[in-house]
Amino acid sequence: MLQIPNSDDTTPEVRSPVSESRGTPTSGGVGLSDATLSGTRRRLLDLINRLHTTGVQKDIDLPVIAVVGSQSVGKSSLIESISGITLPRSSGTCTRCPTECKLTESKEPWQCKVSLRFETDEYGQTLGQARNVPFGDTIRDKVDLEERIRRAQRAVLNPGITSRNFLDDDDSAESSAGQLAFTTNSICLHISGPNVDDLSFVDLPGLIATVGQGGDPRDIQLVEELVNKYIKKPSCIILLTVTCEVDFETQGAYRLAMEADRERKRIIGVLTKPDRIPADEENNWLRYIRNEREPLDNGWFCVKLPNSKALSSGISWEQARSDEDQFFSYTPPWSALDAVEQKHLRTRNLIERLSQLLSEFIQKRLPEIQDELQNLLRKTEDALRGLPPPPSADPVGEVLNMVGDFMRQLSLEIKGTPDEHGLLQQIRPEHDMFKKAIRGTAPVFRAYEKKKSSSAPRAIAPDFMVNEDGYVVEEDESRAMYIDEVMDRAQKAVSRELPDKYPFEVTLLFIKEFTQTWRDPAMALFVKVYDRFVAHTREIVQKKFPAVRYAQGGLQQRILVIVADIVKQLGDRTKDRIAWLLELEEDPFTLNAHYYQDYKDKFLAHYKKSRHDNGGGKSFLSNLDIMESRREMTEPLPSMQDESDGLDWGMRESLSETSSDNVTEVLALLTKLGCPGLKAGDLARLLPSDSYAPAIEIMAETRAYFQVAYKRVTDNIPLAIDRELIRGLEKELQQALYKGLGISGSDSARICRELTQEPASISSRREELVKKKERLESAKAELLGV
């Protein structure tokens, strides 16, 4: 990149060789140092140079001039004629890396500091952060600069070797084993001194079409990409260097320039080596000067640079310009061009046009640069805020605080939160499913013989059960046990019992038939709650110890392992507790005698009514049941019974007033006879004895005990899971974390520092953003000073 000042908007006339002199060769001028520069252009150029000093060109497209061309077109000589910098020119030497040069005016004696910027490693892989390495002491004699640049190029071409080796080595070793052919790593020259204006440029490797024996064909693409990196930027002025020594069409730089700027507004063409044009072919090249061939908005220029012999003799910058003027003034057909065309000849006219164009670019870009700076600064600050906080200076305190915060969040979830996605909200549906599953194991007794099953009406759940369950439970008819089957079991079980007495083992057998089915739904509940609990605790860990922040030190993973281990232990303990509770249910037991007896009486009445209804007589027991239902329905029901319970209300209304009055009279009479407190359902006991009465007794006992045990187990199993698993984690986890993380011992500081180590990607990203913010803020400060 080359930034060039200019004097004003007026192109100077062609001067004679005598007027070309700028002073003695030791004056130290660098071609563009001109005391007559206009104040406006000087300030604009100074501003852009100061912006470059901040490094903001990495983030914002700053106006620059890039010199491009194929190898051996005289590109390096052109740069020297503009800047006064001498580049290595020994036989076989070519530019193999970008050489950036920063020139600064100073009252101190001339000096140059050389540094190397590594952006890729020895394998060509991009480094996360560019590495700047000083290369030798400050140079104070210009004669030494060329040799230092040659050694610096060898150093950047060998990124796997310490650069100091190339600084001290004998230069006889022109290459090293494994040396790269080309590289994007750069040589940076910081030059200051009297009569040295603020400007910067980059000498890019020349484009190549082929590689020599042993060369890497990929180098062709590498050099093209390197050139494109500069010229594709909209504010880059492309100084296209074309030699007159070979055919125009064979030089690939023009193609790249056209691809980068299809409108041809940023390209300035420059022809070199006009003294090498074969005889009678000059007119072909004059068509470019006249902008007739491959026309460009900024036109074509032609310069005459020193040849190899003149360079070897050490020609001065002043003498080179004088020789150039002599050539164009006295060599036809160049000398015959009119005044307008003459302004496209000579280095000084090219410099004038470059300076003018650069000033225009700067003036146009300044308002845009200000807006881009503001937007980039805001985005950079947002990106910094989006990163996790940096590691604490007190790693032990940080870990303890995080563990404490995690435990508080876990305790809150265990106690219950109003969040619909909370832990308890996720578990509650599993409790309901478990309760329904256990309820579905209730014995299905039918108070009529199996042979009547096809003609018997559909079994209707008794009202007291519908009221209690809150819904009508659909019974599985395939599990139905008929009264004659119950009676058959009872009779086959008789051993030493007295007449009309049947063993309790019959009832026990029926009870075990349903209690033995409870293990599967109980374990299914455990598995579902366990899985949800594990997933929920994992989410809390991931939220409180995010991997993006704590993956490097492994803190999140270690927390997850510790929590998983404790939960596993608690899960095993919970399964043992569930098995123990189910084992308790193997033998019938209850001290809730009143509750059991109440259910037994209700089921006795229900089965007797069903037995009577399916035997032909219906009116008496039916009316009694309807009256009992009416009485129960007048009592307050739980809120869950607000919905329809599916009862046949028409049947209830069919009870005649006469039957109702008769039953009421009977109950009143029994009260007078000393039997107070009877209900309509109790009158069923006055019916004559039934041969299936023992079976009905067994059915009522079994069904009543199911209600007692079912309510007990649907409370105890969830309670055991809650106490042993969920609340158990809250009780045991904190100490397990302290022990498992090792943060309570003498080595806690080191352990916590390692646990909270920030991932390299985040620290690199933070460092990158901080540096970017500093660059942007420095650039903003420079703009505010305009």
QUIPE-V353380 format. One record per residue. N is the residue number from 1. SS is DSSP state (2 for helix, 1 for strand, 0 for the rest). PSI is psi as a letter, one per 20 degrees, with the letter a starting at -180 (* if undefined). Layout:
n = [N | N]
ss = [SS | SS]
psi = [PSI | PSI]
This chain:
n = [1 | 2 | 3 | 4 | 5 | 6 | 7 | 8 | 9 | 10 | 11 | 12 | 13 | 14 | 15 | 16 | 17 | 18 | 19 | 20 | 21 | 22 | 23 | 24 | 25 | 26 | 27 | 28 | 29 | 30 | 31 | 32 | 33 | 34 | 35 | 36 | 37 | 38 | 39 | 40 | 41 | 42 | 43 | 44 | 45 | 46 | 47 | 48 | 49 | 50 | 51 | 52 | 53 | 54 | 55 | 56 | 57 | 58 | 59 | 60 | 61 | 62 | 63 | 64 | 65 | 66 | 67 | 68 | 69 | 70 | 71 | 72 | 73 | 74 | 75 | 76 | 77 | 78 | 79 | 80 | 81 | 82 | 83 | 84 | 85 | 86 | 87 | 88 | 89 | 90 | 91 | 92 | 93 | 94 | 95 | 96 | 97 | 98 | 99 | 100 | 101 | 102 | 103 | 104 | 105 | 106 | 107 | 108 | 109 | 110 | 111 | 112 | 113 | 114 | 115 | 116 | 117 | 118 | 119 | 120 | 121 | 122 | 123 | 124 | 125 | 126 | 127 | 128 | 129 | 130 | 131 | 132 | 133 | 134 | 135 | 136 | 137 | 138 | 139 | 140 | 141 | 142 | 143 | 144 | 145 | 146 | 147 | 148 | 149 | 150 | 151 | 152 | 153 | 154 | 155 | 156 | 157 | 158 | 159 | 160 | 161 | 162 | 163 | 164 | 165 | 166 | 167 | 168 | 169 | 170 | 171 | 172 | 173 | 174 | 175 | 176 | 177 | 178 | 179 | 180 | 181 | 182 | 183 | 184 | 185 | 186 | 187 | 188 | 189 | 190 | 191 | 192 | 193 | 194 | 195 | 196 | 197 | 198 | 199 | 200 | 201 | 202 | 203 | 204 | 205 | 206 | 207 | 208 | 209 | 210 | 211 | 212 | 213 | 214 | 215 | 216 | 217 | 218 | 219 | 220 | 221 | 222 | 223 | 224 | 225 | 226 | 227 | 228 | 229 | 230 | 231 | 232 | 233 | 234 | 235 | 236 | 237 | 238 | 239 | 240 | 241 | 242 | 243 | 244 | 245 | 246 | 247 | 248 | 249 | 250 | 251 | 252 | 253 | 254 | 255 | 256 | 257 | 258 | 259 | 260 | 261 | 262 | 263 | 264 | 265 | 266 | 267 | 268 | 269 | 270 | 271 | 272 | 273 | 274 | 275 | 276 | 277 | 278 | 279 | 280 | 281 | 282 | 283 | 284 | 285 | 286 | 287 | 288 | 289 | 290 | 291 | 292 | 293 | 294 | 295 | 296 | 297 | 298 | 299 | 300 | 301 | 302 | 303 | 304 | 305 | 306 | 307 | 308 | 309 | 310 | 311 | 312 | 313 | 314 | 315 | 316 | 317 | 318 | 319 | 320 | 321 | 322 | 323 | 324 | 325 | 326 | 327 | 328 | 329 | 330 | 331 | 332 | 333 | 334 | 335 | 336 | 337 | 338 | 339 | 340 | 341 | 342 | 343 | 344 | 345 | 346 | 347 | 348 | 349 | 350 | 351 | 352 | 353 | 354 | 355 | 356 | 357 | 358 | 359 | 360 | 361 | 362 | 363 | 364 | 365 | 366 | 367 | 368 | 369 | 370 | 371 | 372 | 373 | 374 | 375 | 376 | 377 | 378 | 379 | 380 | 381 | 382 | 383 | 384 | 385 | 386 | 387 | 388 | 389 | 390 | 391 | 392 | 393 | 394 | 395 | 396 | 397 | 398 | 399 | 400 | 401 | 402 | 403 | 404 | 405 | 406 | 407 | 408 | 409 | 410 | 411 | 412 | 413 | 414 | 415 | 416 | 417 | 418 | 419 | 420 | 421 | 422 | 423 | 424 | 425 | 426 | 427 | 428 | 429 | 430 | 431 | 432 | 433 | 434 | 435 | 436 | 437 | 438 | 439 | 440 | 441 | 442 | 443 | 444 | 445 | 446 | 447 | 448 | 449 | 450 | 451 | 452 | 453 | 454 | 455 | 456 | 457 | 458 | 459 | 460 | 461 | 462 | 463 | 464 | 465 | 466 | 467 | 468 | 469 | 470 | 471 | 472 | 473 | 474 | 475 | 476 | 477 | 478 | 479 | 480 | 481 | 482 | 483 | 484 | 485 | 486 | 487 | 488 | 489 | 490 | 491 | 492 | 493 | 494 | 495 | 496 | 497 | 498 | 499 | 500 | 501 | 502 | 503 | 504 | 505 | 506 | 507 | 508 | 509 | 510 | 511 | 512 | 513 | 514 | 515 | 516 | 517 | 518 | 519 | 520 | 521 | 522 | 523 | 524 | 525 | 526 | 527 | 528 | 529 | 530 | 531 | 532 | 533 | 534 | 535 | 536 | 537 | 538 | 539 | 540 | 541 | 542 | 543 | 544 | 545 | 546 | 547 | 548 | 549 | 550 | 551 | 552 | 553 | 554 | 555 | 556 | 557 | 558 | 559 | 560 | 561 | 562 | 563 | 564 | 565 | 566 | 567 | 568 | 569 | 570 | 571 | 572 | 573 | 574 | 575 | 576 | 577 | 578 | 579 | 580 | 581 | 582 | 583 | 584 | 585 | 586 | 587 | 588 | 589 | 590 | 591 | 592 | 593 | 594 | 595 | 596 | 597 | 598 | 599 | 600 | 601 | 602 | 603 | 604 | 605 | 606 | 607 | 608 | 609 | 610 | 611 | 612 | 613 | 614 | 615 | 616 | 617 | 618 | 619 | 620 | 621 | 622 | 623 | 624 | 625 | 626 | 627 | 628 | 629 | 630 | 631 | 632 | 633 | 634 | 635 | 636 | 637 | 638 | 639 | 640 | 641 | 642 | 643 | 644 | 645 | 646 | 647 | 648 | 649 | 650 | 651 | 652 | 653 | 654 | 655 | 656 | 657 | 658 | 659 | 660 | 661 | 662 | 663 | 664 | 665 | 666 | 667 | 668 | 669 | 670 | 671 | 672 | 673 | 674 | 675 | 676 | 677 | 678 | 679 | 680 | 681 | 682 | 683 | 684 | 685 | 686 | 687 | 688 | 689 | 690 | 691 | 692 | 693 | 694 | 695 | 696 | 697 | 698 | 699 | 700 | 701 | 702 | 703 | 704 | 705 | 706 | 707 | 708 | 709 | 710 | 711 | 712 | 713 | 714 | 715 | 716 | 717 | 718 | 719 | 720 | 721 | 722 | 723 | 724 | 725 | 726 | 727 | 728 | 729 | 730 | 731 | 732 | 733 | 734 | 735 | 736 | 737 | 738 | 739 | 740 | 741 | 742 | 743 | 744 | 745 | 746 | 747 | 748 | 749 | 750 | 751 | 752 | 753 | 754 | 755 | 756 | 757 | 758 | 759 | 760 | 761 | 762 | 763 | 764 | 765 | 766 | 767 | 768 | 769 | 770 | 771 | 772 | 773 | 774 | 775 | 776 | 777 | 778 | 779 | 780 | 781 | 782 | 783 | 784 | 785 | 786]
ss = [0 | 0 | 0 | 0 | 0 | 0 | 0 | 0 | 0 | 0 | 0 | 0 | 0 | 0 | 0 | 0 | 2 | 2 | 2 | 2 | 0 | 0 | 0 | 0 | 2 | 2 | 2 | 0 | 0 | 0 | 0 | 0 | 0 | 0 | 0 | 0 | 0 | 0 | 2 | 2 | 2 | 2 | 2 | 2 | 2 | 2 | 2 | 2 | 2 | 2 | 2 | 2 | 2 | 2 | 0 | 2 | 2 | 2 | 0 | 0 | 0 | 0 | 0 | 1 | 1 | 1 | 1 | 1 | 1 | 1 | 0 | 0 | 0 | 0 | 2 | 2 | 2 | 2 | 2 | 2 | 2 | 2 | 2 | 0 | 0 | 0 | 0 | 0 | 0 | 0 | 0 | 0 | 0 | 0 | 0 | 0 | 0 | 1 | 1 | 1 | 1 | 1 | 1 | 1 | 1 | 0 | 0 | 0 | 0 | 0 | 1 | 1 | 1 | 1 | 1 | 1 | 1 | 1 | 1 | 1 | 0 | 0 | 0 | 0 | 0 | 1 | 1 | 1 | 1 | 1 | 1 | 1 | 1 | 1 | 0 | 0 | 0 | 0 | 1 | 0 | 0 | 2 | 2 | 2 | 2 | 2 | 2 | 2 | 2 | 2 | 2 | 2 | 2 | 2 | 2 | 2 | 0 | 0 | 0 | 0 | 0 | 0 | 2 | 2 | 2 | 2 | 2 | 2 | 0 | 0 | 0 | 0 | 0 | 0 | 0 | 0 | 0 | 0 | 0 | 0 | 0 | 0 | 0 | 0 | 0 | 1 | 1 | 1 | 1 | 1 | 1 | 1 | 1 | 0 | 0 | 0 | 0 | 0 | 1 | 1 | 1 | 1 | 1 | 0 | 0 | 0 | 1 | 0 | 0 | 0 | 0 | 0 | 0 | 0 | 0 | 0 | 0 | 2 | 2 | 2 | 2 | 2 | 2 | 2 | 2 | 2 | 2 | 2 | 2 | 2 | 2 | 0 | 0 | 0 | 0 | 1 | 1 | 1 | 1 | 1 | 1 | 1 | 1 | 0 | 0 | 0 | 0 | 2 | 2 | 2 | 0 | 0 | 2 | 2 | 2 | 2 | 2 | 2 | 2 | 2 | 0 | 0 | 0 | 0 | 0 | 0 | 1 | 1 | 1 | 1 | 1 | 1 | 0 | 2 | 2 | 2 | 0 | 0 | 0 | 0 | 0 | 2 | 2 | 2 | 2 | 2 | 2 | 2 | 2 | 0 | 0 | 0 | 0 | 0 | 0 | 0 | 0 | 0 | 0 | 1 | 1 | 1 | 0 | 0 | 0 | 0 | 0 | 2 | 2 | 2 | 2 | 2 | 0 | 0 | 0 | 0 | 2 | 2 | 2 | 2 | 2 | 2 | 2 | 2 | 2 | 2 | 2 | 2 | 2 | 2 | 0 | 0 | 0 | 2 | 2 | 2 | 0 | 0 | 2 | 2 | 2 | 2 | 0 | 0 | 1 | 0 | 2 | 2 | 2 | 2 | 2 | 2 | 2 | 2 | 2 | 2 | 2 | 2 | 2 | 2 | 2 | 2 | 2 | 2 | 2 | 2 | 2 | 2 | 2 | 2 | 2 | 2 | 2 | 2 | 2 | 2 | 2 | 2 | 2 | 2 | 2 | 2 | 2 | 2 | 2 | 2 | 0 | 0 | 0 | 0 | 0 | 0 | 0 | 0 | 2 | 2 | 2 | 2 | 2 | 2 | 2 | 2 | 2 | 2 | 2 | 2 | 2 | 2 | 2 | 2 | 2 | 2 | 2 | 2 | 2 | 0 | 0 | 0 | 0 | 0 | 0 | 0 | 2 | 2 | 2 | 2 | 2 | 2 | 2 | 2 | 2 | 2 | 2 | 2 | 2 | 2 | 2 | 2 | 2 | 0 | 0 | 0 | 0 | 1 | 1 | 1 | 0 | 0 | 0 | 2 | 2 | 2 | 0 | 0 | 0 | 0 | 0 | 0 | 0 | 0 | 0 | 0 | 2 | 2 | 2 | 2 | 2 | 2 | 2 | 0 | 0 | 0 | 0 | 0 | 0 | 0 | 2 | 2 | 2 | 1 | 1 | 1 | 2 | 2 | 2 | 2 | 2 | 2 | 2 | 2 | 2 | 2 | 0 | 0 | 0 | 0 | 0 | 0 | 0 | 0 | 0 | 0 | 0 | 2 | 2 | 2 | 2 | 2 | 2 | 2 | 2 | 2 | 2 | 2 | 2 | 0 | 0 | 2 | 2 | 2 | 2 | 2 | 2 | 2 | 2 | 2 | 2 | 2 | 2 | 2 | 2 | 2 | 2 | 2 | 2 | 2 | 2 | 2 | 2 | 2 | 2 | 2 | 2 | 2 | 0 | 0 | 2 | 2 | 2 | 2 | 0 | 0 | 0 | 0 | 2 | 2 | 2 | 2 | 2 | 2 | 2 | 2 | 2 | 2 | 2 | 2 | 2 | 2 | 2 | 2 | 2 | 2 | 2 | 2 | 2 | 2 | 2 | 2 | 2 | 2 | 2 | 2 | 2 | 2 | 0 | 0 | 0 | 0 | 0 | 0 | 0 | 0 | 2 | 2 | 2 | 2 | 2 | 2 | 2 | 2 | 2 | 2 | 2 | 2 | 2 | 2 | 2 | 2 | 2 | 2 | 2 | 2 | 2 | 0 | 0 | 0 | 0 | 0 | 2 | 2 | 2 | 2 | 2 | 2 | 2 | 2 | 2 | 2 | 2 | 2 | 2 | 2 | 2 | 0 | 0 | 0 | 0 | 0 | 2 | 2 | 2 | 0 | 0 | 0 | 0 | 0 | 0 | 0 | 2 | 2 | 2 | 2 | 2 | 0 | 0 | 0 | 2 | 2 | 2 | 2 | 2 | 2 | 2 | 2 | 2 | 2 | 2 | 2 | 2 | 2 | 2 | 2 | 0 | 0 | 0 | 0 | 0 | 0 | 0 | 2 | 2 | 2 | 2 | 2 | 2 | 2 | 0 | 0 | 0 | 0 | 0 | 0 | 2 | 2 | 2 | 2 | 2 | 2 | 2 | 2 | 2 | 2 | 2 | 2 | 2 | 2 | 2 | 2 | 2 | 2 | 2 | 2 | 2 | 2 | 2 | 2 | 2 | 2 | 2 | 2 | 2 | 2 | 2 | 2 | 2 | 2 | 2 | 2 | 2 | 2 | 2 | 2 | 2 | 2 | 2 | 2 | 2 | 2 | 2 | 2 | 2 | 0 | 0 | 0 | 0 | 0 | 0 | 2 | 2 | 2 | 2 | 2 | 2 | 2 | 2 | 0 | 0 | 0 | 0 | 2 | 2 | 2 | 2 | 2 | 2 | 2 | 2 | 2 | 2 | 2 | 2 | 2 | 2 | 2 | 2 | 2 | 2 | 2 | 2 | 2 | 2 | 2 | 2 | 2 | 0 | 0]
psi = [q | p | p | p | r | q | g | a | j | p | p | q | r | p | q | r | h | h | i | h | p | j | a | q | i | j | h | j | q | k | g | i | o | o | i | j | p | q | h | g | h | g | g | g | g | g | g | h | h | h | h | h | h | i | j | i | i | h | h | q | o | q | p | r | p | p | p | q | r | r | q | k | i | j | g | h | h | g | g | h | h | g | h | j | p | p | q | p | k | r | p | i | p | r | o | j | q | p | o | p | p | o | p | p | p | q | i | r | q | p | r | p | p | p | r | p | o | o | i | q | a | i | j | j | p | p | q | h | p | q | o | p | p | q | n | r | r | p | p | i | p | h | h | i | g | g | h | g | g | g | h | h | g | h | g | h | i | m | i | i | q | p | h | h | h | h | h | i | q | p | j | h | n | h | r | q | p | j | p | q | g | q | q | i | q | q | p | p | p | o | p | q | r | q | j | o | r | o | r | q | r | p | o | q | q | q | q | q | h | r | q | a | p | i | r | o | h | i | h | g | h | g | g | g | h | g | g | h | h | g | i | i | p | h | j | p | p | o | n | o | p | p | q | j | h | r | q | g | h | i | o | i | h | g | g | g | g | h | h | h | n | h | i | k | i | j | p | p | q | p | p | r | l | h | i | j | p | q | q | j | j | h | h | h | h | h | h | g | h | i | k | h | p | l | q | q | h | j | a | q | r | p | q | o | q | q | a | h | g | h | g | h | i | k | p | r | g | g | h | h | h | g | h | g | h | g | g | h | h | j | o | q | j | h | i | i | q | r | h | g | h | h | i | j | q | q | g | h | h | g | g | g | h | g | g | g | h | g | g | g | g | g | h | h | h | g | h | h | g | g | g | h | g | g | g | h | g | g | h | g | h | g | h | g | h | i | q | q | q | r | q | q | i | n | h | g | h | g | g | g | g | g | g | g | g | g | h | g | g | g | h | g | h | h | h | p | q | i | p | i | j | r | g | h | h | h | h | g | h | h | g | g | h | g | g | h | g | g | h | i | j | q | q | n | q | p | k | r | q | h | h | j | h | h | i | q | r | p | p | p | p | q | h | h | h | g | h | g | h | i | r | o | p | o | q | o | h | i | j | p | o | r | h | h | h | g | h | g | g | g | h | i | i | p | e | j | q | r | q | j | q | q | q | h | h | g | g | h | g | h | g | h | h | h | h | i | i | i | g | g | h | g | h | g | g | g | g | g | g | g | g | h | g | g | g | g | h | g | g | g | g | h | g | h | m | p | h | h | h | j | h | g | i | j | g | g | g | h | g | g | g | g | g | h | g | g | h | g | g | h | g | g | h | g | h | g | h | g | h | g | h | h | h | h | i | h | p | p | q | q | i | m | g | g | g | g | h | g | h | g | g | g | h | g | g | g | h | g | g | h | g | g | h | j | i | g | p | h | g | g | h | g | h | g | h | g | h | h | g | h | g | h | i | i | q | p | q | q | h | i | j | h | r | p | j | j | q | n | h | h | h | h | i | i | p | q | h | g | h | g | h | g | h | h | g | g | h | g | g | h | g | h | j | j | m | r | j | q | r | h | h | i | i | h | i | i | q | q | q | q | h | j | g | h | g | h | g | g | g | g | g | g | h | g | h | g | h | g | h | g | h | g | h | i | g | g | g | h | g | g | g | g | g | g | f | g | h | h | g | h | h | i | g | g | h | h | g | g | g | h | i | k | j | j | a | h | k | h | g | g | g | h | g | h | h | j | p | p | q | h | h | g | h | g | g | g | g | g | h | g | h | g | g | g | g | g | h | g | h | g | h | g | h | h | j | *]
